[in-house]
Amino acid sequence: MALHQTIQRVLLIGVKLERFAPGPLPRAPQLLAPLIESIAPAHRIFDQRALHYGHRYRSGFWMIYLLSAIAVLFAVLPLALGWDSPGHHLHSYAALWAFGEVLVIGIVSSIYWRGHRSHWHAQWLHARTTAELAWYLPMLAPLIDFDQPSTVSNWYLRVFDPGQHLRAVDEVATLCARNEPQARQLLVNAWSDPGFVASYSQWAIDVLLQQVQYHRSLAGRQTALLHRVHKINTWLFGLTALGASLHLFIHTLWLSLLTTFFPALGASLHGALAQSEAHQLKNASEQLVRELQGAIERIRGAIAAIGTDANVAPLKKTIEAAIALILDEHQGWHLLVRPHELPLG
């Protein structure tokens, strides 16, 4: 488990997250199995790379924010303990707290330097985008008319424009070009086969249901995290106000410690949560759940509407629109987290 996941799990101790029943396991049409197997290794590489850099980046900024509060604690502890006084019997050890503060600041600087030098943020975004696009290529392939000549290698750009930042994903274009002969051969008469139409449609529905479940869980987790951090910060603010009030009557450096460290900790938690865009992710996931549920109903309606003339064009359009929804959500996520390049870019 990555550090940022561990921190969030600690923050959510005692919170009962809503659990959703697992949906049906998506089963791809047998006809597409060779194409899926051909694309799977490339998807796995980029997915693992996205997880690696994503964990590093998110763990990095959580650690930077929290260690900043620890540095404040180290700075004021010698005062609260009285070790700064020349007459205290532990005065000679006061420098240890200063050394600890410098060490913490050094760790923060090292994380920042390492993240900037290794481009954790940029690597994460690029790998996640590539993995996402590679994952949906087998579902997109049946929607493309490979009989129509095209100079565009990227299958996504033949169906719709998924955004300027996705145009630069050269690995996807290479993957499409490498697999196009196989896809063309596999899908020659696919849409005239009722068995393929039924299995492909159900596969698309099950994949969308899987996305619905994922985004429901994500929205629930982000909501719980927002509420818990808000509650912690409310307590920290209240204790700071109480400490400041007591300081008018009780003169002790321990109250100064509380009124210094608690605001620093609250600011660190708030900063890390803002950096993770928890509020926006929650809203985006909740909206996508609603939109995907509507897309699933439209696909089911298109399946039911296929008559004796076997007109599959409306079905193709509804599945195309569903994939567009997923791409739009990814593009929105990309645009949301891309400006955060500064802290660890």
C-alpha positions in Angstrom: 0.0 0.0 0.0 1.4 3.4 -1.0 2.1 6.1 1.7 -0.8 8.4 0.6 -3.2 5.5 0.8 -2.0 4.6 4.3 -2.4 8.2 5.4 -5.9 8.4 4.1 -6.8 5.0 5.7 -5.6 6.4 9.0 -7.6 9.5 8.6 -10.7 7.4 7.8 -10.4 5.1 10.9 -13.9 4.5 12.2 -15.6 5.7 9.0 -17.9 3.1 7.5 -17.6 3.4 3.8 -20.6 2.2 1.7 -19.8 -1.1 0.0 -21.4 -1.9 -3.3 -22.2 -5.4 -4.5 -19.7 -6.4 -7.3 -21.2 -6.2 -10.7 -21.0 -8.8 -13.4 -17.5 -9.6 -14.6 -17.2 -8.1 -18.2 -16.7 -10.9 -20.7 -15.5 -9.8 -24.1 -16.7 -11.4 -27.3 -14.6 -14.4 -28.3 -14.1 -12.8 -31.6 -12.1 -9.9 -30.0 -10.0 -12.2 -27.8 -6.9 -12.1 -30.1 -7.0 -8.3 -30.3 -7.4 -7.9 -26.6 -4.4 -10.3 -26.0 -2.3 -8.3 -28.5 -3.0 -5.0 -26.8 -2.9 -6.3 -23.2 0.9 -6.2 -22.7 1.2 -2.6 -23.8 -1.7 -1.6 -21.5 -0.2 -3.5 -18.6 3.1 -1.7 -19.0 1.6 1.8 -19.0 -0.9 0.9 -16.2 1.9 -0.2 -14.0 3.9 2.9 -14.8 0.9 5.1 -14.0 0.5 3.4 -10.7 4.2 3.7 -9.9 4.4 7.4 -10.6 0.9 8.2 -9.3 1.8 6.7 -6.0 5.1 8.5 -5.8 3.6 11.9 -6.7 0.6 11.7 -4.4 2.6 10.2 -1.5 5.2 12.9 -2.1 2.8 15.9 -1.7 1.1 14.3 1.3 4.5 13.8 3.0 5.6 17.3 2.1 2.5 18.9 3.7 2.6 16.8 6.8 6.3 17.0 7.4 6.0 20.8 7.2 3.8 20.7 10.2 6.3 18.3 12.0 9.0 20.9 11.3 7.0 23.5 13.1 6.6 21.1 16.0 10.3 20.5 16.2 10.9 24.2 16.2 8.7 25.0 19.2 9.3 21.8 21.3 12.5 23.1 22.9 10.6 26.1 24.2 7.7 24.1 25.5 10.0 21.6 27.2 12.2 24.4 28.7 15.3 23.0 27.1 16.2 26.4 25.6 16.9 27.8 29.1 20.6 27.7 30.0 19.7 26.5 33.5 17.8 23.4 32.4 19.6 20.2 33.0 18.8 19.1 29.4 19.8 22.3 27.8 22.8 20.7 26.1 20.3 18.4 24.2 18.2 21.3 22.8 20.2 21.3 19.6 18.8 17.8 18.9 15.4 19.4 18.1 17.0 21.9 15.8 18.8 19.1 14.1 15.5 17.3 13.8 13.9 20.3 12.2 16.7 20.7 9.7 16.5 17.0 8.9 12.7 17.2 8.3 13.2 20.3 6.1 16.0 18.4 4.3 13.6 15.5 3.6 11.0 17.9 2.3 13.5 19.4 0.0 14.8 16.0 -1.1 11.2 14.9 -2.0 10.6 18.1 -4.0 13.9 17.8 -5.8 13.4 14.1 -6.6 9.9 14.6 -7.8 10.9 17.6 -10.0 14.0 15.8 -11.4 12.1 12.6 -12.2 9.0 14.3 -13.5 6.6 12.2 -11.3 3.6 14.4 -12.1 4.2 14.4 -15.9 5.0 10.7 -16.1 1.9 9.9 -14.1 -0.4 11.9 -16.4 1.1 10.6 -19.6 1.1 6.9 -18.5 -2.4 7.1 -17.1 -3.7 8.6 -20.3 -2.0 6.0 -22.5 -3.2 3.2 -20.3 -6.7 4.5 -20.4 -6.8 4.8 -24.1 -5.1 1.4 -24.7 -7.7 -0.2 -22.4 -10.7 0.9 -24.5 -9.1 0.2 -27.9 -10.7 -3.3 -28.3 -14.1 -1.8 -27.5 -13.6 1.0 -29.9 -12.4 -1.2 -32.8 -15.8 -2.6 -33.8 -17.1 1.0 -34.2 -14.5 1.8 -36.9 -15.0 1.2 -40.6 -11.7 -0.3 -41.6 -12.8 -0.5 -45.2 -12.6 3.3 -45.4 -9.0 4.4 -46.2 -7.5 6.8 -43.6 -4.2 8.5 -43.0 -4.9 8.7 -39.3 -3.4 5.9 -37.3 -5.1 6.7 -34.0 -8.5 5.0 -33.9 -9.9 7.5 -31.5 -9.3 10.4 -33.9 -11.3 8.5 -36.6 -14.4 8.4 -34.3 -14.2 11.6 -32.4 -11.7 14.2 -31.2 -10.8 13.3 -27.6 -9.0 16.6 -26.9 -5.8 18.2 -27.9 -3.7 16.8 -25.0 -4.7 13.2 -26.1 -3.5 13.8 -29.7 0.1 13.7 -28.5 -0.1 10.1 -27.2 2.1 8.6 -29.9 2.1 5.2 -28.2 -1.6 4.8 -28.8 -1.3 5.6 -32.5 1.6 3.1 -32.8 -0.5 0.5 -31.0 -3.4 1.1 -33.4 -1.2 0.9 -36.5 0.3 -2.4 -35.3 -3.0 -4.0 -34.6 -5.1 -2.6 -37.5 -4.5 -5.5 -39.9 -5.6 -8.0 -37.2 -8.6 -5.9 -36.3 -9.7 -5.5 -39.9 -9.5 -9.3 -40.4 -11.4 -10.1 -37.2 -14.2 -7.7 -37.8 -14.9 -8.2 -41.5 -18.5 -9.6 -41.0 -18.8 -9.0 -37.2 -21.9 -6.8 -37.3 -23.8 -9.3 -39.4 -23.4 -11.9 -36.7 -26.2 -11.6 -34.1 -24.1 -13.5 -31.6 -21.3 -11.0 -31.8 -23.8 -8.1 -31.6 -25.3 -9.5 -28.5 -22.1 -10.4 -26.7 -20.4 -7.1 -27.7 -23.4 -5.0 -26.4 -23.5 -6.9 -23.1 -19.7 -6.5 -22.7 -20.0 -2.8 -23.2 -22.8 -2.6 -20.6 -20.8 -4.7 -18.1 -17.7 -2.5 -18.6 -19.8 0.6 -18.0 -21.4 -1.0 -14.9 -17.9 -1.6 -13.6 -17.1 2.1 -14.1 -20.3 3.0 -12.3 -19.2 0.9 -9.3 -15.7 2.3 -9.3 -16.8 5.9 -9.4 -19.5 5.4 -6.7 -16.8 4.0 -4.4 -14.4 6.9 -5.4 -17.1 9.5 -4.7 -18.0 7.9 -1.3 -14.4 7.8 -0.3 -13.6 11.4 -1.3 -16.8 12.5 0.5 -15.8 10.7 3.7 -12.3 12.1 3.5 -13.6 15.6 3.1 -15.9 15.3 6.1 -13.2 13.7 8.3 -10.6 16.3 7.5 -13.2 19.1 8.0 -14.0 17.6 11.4 -10.4 17.3 12.4 -9.7 20.9 11.3 -12.7 22.1 13.3 -11.3 20.5 16.4 -7.8 21.8 15.7 -9.3 25.3 15.3 -11.4 25.0 18.4 -8.4 23.8 20.5 -6.3 26.6 19.1 -8.9 29.2 20.1 -9.2 27.5 23.5 -5.4 27.6 24.0 -5.2 31.2 23.0 -8.0 32.1 25.4 -6.4 30.2 28.3 -3.1 31.9 27.6 -4.6 35.1 28.9 -4.9 33.5 32.3 -2.4 30.6 32.3 1.2 31.5 31.2 2.8 28.3 30.0 4.8 27.5 26.9 2.8 24.3 26.3 -0.2 26.5 25.3 2.1 28.3 22.9 3.0 24.9 21.4 -0.6 24.0 20.9 -1.5 27.3 19.3 1.5 27.0 17.0 1.4 23.3 16.0 -2.4 22.8 15.7 -2.9 25.5 13.1 0.2 24.2 11.2 -1.3 20.7 11.2 -4.7 21.9 10.1 -3.2 23.9 7.2 -1.1 20.9 6.2 -4.2 18.6 6.0 -6.2 21.2 4.2 -3.4 21.8 1.7 -2.9 18.1 1.0 -6.6 17.6 0.5 -6.8 20.6 -1.8 -3.8 19.3 -3.8 -5.6 16.0 -4.2 -8.7 17.8 -5.5 -10.9 15.6 -3.4 -14.0 17.9 -3.7 -13.7 18.1 -7.5 -13.1 14.4 -7.9 -16.2 13.7 -5.8 -18.4 15.9 -7.9 -17.0 14.6 -11.2 -17.5 10.9 -10.1 -21.0 11.5 -9.0 -21.9 13.2 -12.3 -20.2 10.5 -14.3 -22.2 7.8 -12.4 -25.5 9.5 -13.4 -24.3 9.9 -17.0 -23.1 6.3 -17.4 -26.4 5.0 -15.9 -28.2 6.9 -18.7 -25.8 5.6 -21.3 -26.4 2.0 -20.1 -30.2 2.5 -20.5 -29.8 3.9 -24.0 -27.6 0.9 -25.0 -30.3 -1.4 -23.7 -32.9 0.5 -25.5 -30.9 0.4 -28.8 -30.5 -3.4 -28.4 -34.3 -3.8 -27.9 -34.9 -1.6 -31.0 -32.9 -3.8 -33.4 -35.6 -5.2 -35.6 -35.7 -7.8 -38.4 -33.7 -5.4 -40.6 -30.8 -5.8 -38.1 -30.1 -2.1 -38.2 -27.2 -1.8 -35.7 -26.3 1.9 -36.5 -28.2 3.3 -33.4 -26.5 0.7 -31.2 -23.1 1.7 -32.5 -23.9 5.4 -31.8 -25.0 4.7 -28.2 -21.8 2.7 -27.5 -19.7 5.4 -29.1 -21.4 8.0 -27.0 -20.7 6.0 -23.8 -17.0 5.7 -24.7 -17.0 9.5 -25.3 -18.4 10.0 -21.8 -15.5 8.1 -20.3 -13.0 10.0 -22.4 -14.6 13.3 -21.4 -14.3 12.3 -17.7 -10.6 11.4 -18.2 -10.0 14.7 -20.0 -11.6 16.6 -17.2 -9.5 14.7 -14.7 -6.4 15.5 -16.8 -7.2 19.2 -16.9 -8.0 19.2 -13.2 -4.7 17.8 -12.0 -2.4 19.1 -14.7 -2.1 22.6 -13.1 -0.6 21.0 -9.9 2.6 20.4 -11.7 4.4 23.1 -9.7 4.8 21.3 -6.3 6.4 18.1 -7.7 6.3 18.6 -11.5 
